[in-house]
């Protein structure tokens, strides 16, 4: 539970409290429900060489891989990199 909580930047105690409230039937607002989750193994890494058609590929720590085409604005790319850096 703590690994999942850390992965999504949530306190594990909060997740336990939500689960306890849900089981007790006091989840608010009405209609909220837990969704099933399936964990699958990571996909194999594609080792094909990058194409030279204006595509940049960046591999980041944590298993993130970005492929950026020539039409991407620098401000949009900076936003994505900032978000990934905080994880």
C-alpha positions, 0 to 999 in steps of 0.5 A: 500500500505504501508503494502505491501511495508514494507512487501517486504522491498520496499518504498511505494513511489516507489511502487506508482511511479511504478504504476503511470509510468505503468498507464502512459504507460512509464514502462521500459523496454518494456514488464514489467507488473503488475501481479495480486495478490490474498491474502488468509487467513493463513492456520491453524496451524498443532498441530500434535506432531513432529515426532521423526525421526530426524525432528526438527521443529522451529516456528519463529516470523512472522508466519514462521515455519521451519522443518529441517531433519537430512540431512540438513547442518548447514551452509545451516540452518544458511543461512536460519535463517539469512535471516528470522531474517532480515525480 
